[in-house]
Amino acid sequence: MNANINAWLYDILNAVNEIENFIIDVEANFLIFENDIKTQRAIERNIEIVGEAMNRILKEDATIEITNATKIVDVRNRIIHGYDTVSNEIIWGIVIKYLPILRIEVEKLLGE
């Protein structure tokens, strides 16, 4: 695999790890998350990193086997450019439903 893609995959994995650590602190409870602006912003920042790394990967290899790769980039763009349309419910749903899948796929690509 291309060294750049490998590095970006590790960036994604590191961001997912950070997000998971943040939600452990809020005990995976949406009500706590909803009232914790620091955790919200930290998670949003890591989702931006995931989206930017995915964008770079897709420019190098559009056939990468990651579910919803273009949607990941779309979420990054929405957080950055449409920040006023992003709800806590959307972010929480991404974290709970889609990040575990992303972790598995990235680890598989990295051979971990």
C-alpha positions in Angstrom: 0.0 0.0 0.0 1.1 3.6 -0.8 3.0 5.1 2.2 0.8 8.2 2.1 -2.4 6.2 2.3 -0.9 4.2 5.1 -0.1 7.4 7.1 -3.6 8.7 6.5 -5.1 5.5 7.6 -3.1 5.8 10.8 -4.4 9.4 11.2 -8.0 8.0 10.9 -7.3 5.3 13.4 -5.7 7.7 15.9 -8.7 10.1 15.6 -11.2 7.2 16.1 -9.2 6.2 19.2 -9.4 9.7 20.6 -13.1 9.9 20.0 -13.6 6.5 21.7 -11.7 7.8 24.7 -13.9 10.9 24.8 -17.1 8.9 24.9 -15.7 6.6 27.6 -15.4 9.7 29.8 -19.1 10.5 29.2 -20.0 6.9 29.7 -21.5 6.6 26.2 -24.4 8.6 27.5 -26.0 11.1 25.0 -27.4 13.4 27.7 -23.9 13.9 29.2 -22.5 14.4 25.8 -25.1 16.9 24.9 -24.2 19.0 27.9 -20.4 18.8 27.5 -19.3 21.4 24.9 -15.6 20.5 25.2 -16.3 16.8 24.3 -18.6 17.9 21.5 -15.9 20.1 19.9 -13.1 17.5 20.5 -15.2 14.9 18.7 -16.1 17.2 15.9 -12.4 18.1 15.4 -11.5 14.4 15.2 -14.3 13.8 12.7 -12.8 16.6 10.7 -9.4 14.9 10.8 -11.0 11.6 9.7 -12.8 13.3 6.8 -9.7 15.2 5.6 -7.6 12.0 5.8 -10.3 10.1 3.8 -10.4 12.9 1.3 -6.7 12.6 0.7 -6.9 8.8 0.5 -9.7 9.0 -2.1 -7.6 11.3 -4.2 -4.8 8.7 -4.3 -7.0 5.6 -4.6 -10.8 6.0 -5.2 -11.2 2.3 -5.0 -10.3 2.0 -1.3 -12.5 -0.4 0.5 -14.0 1.8 3.2 -17.8 1.9 3.6 -19.3 5.3 3.0 -15.9 6.9 2.2 -17.4 9.8 0.3 -20.0 10.3 3.1 -17.1 10.6 5.6 -15.7 13.5 3.5 -19.2 15.0 3.2 -19.6 15.0 7.0 -16.2 16.7 7.4 -17.3 19.4 4.9 -20.6 19.8 6.7 -19.0 20.3 10.0 -16.6 22.9 8.6 -18.8 24.8 6.1 -22.3 24.1 7.5 -21.4 24.1 11.2 -24.8 25.7 12.0 -26.6 22.7 10.5 -24.8 20.0 12.5 -26.7 18.7 15.5 -25.4 16.8 18.5 -27.7 14.0 17.5 -26.0 13.7 14.1 -22.5 13.6 15.7 -23.6 11.1 18.3 -25.2 8.9 15.7 -22.0 8.9 13.7 -19.9 8.1 16.8 -22.1 5.2 18.0 -23.1 3.7 14.7 -20.4 4.3 12.1 -17.1 4.7 13.9 -16.9 1.1 15.1 -17.3 0.0 11.4 -14.7 2.4 10.3 -12.2 1.2 12.9 -12.6 -2.4 11.8 -12.1 -1.5 8.1 -9.1 0.7 8.7 -7.5 -1.9 11.0 -8.1 -4.5 8.3 -6.4 -2.3 5.6 -3.5 -1.7 8.0 -3.2 -5.5 8.7 -3.8 -5.1 12.4 
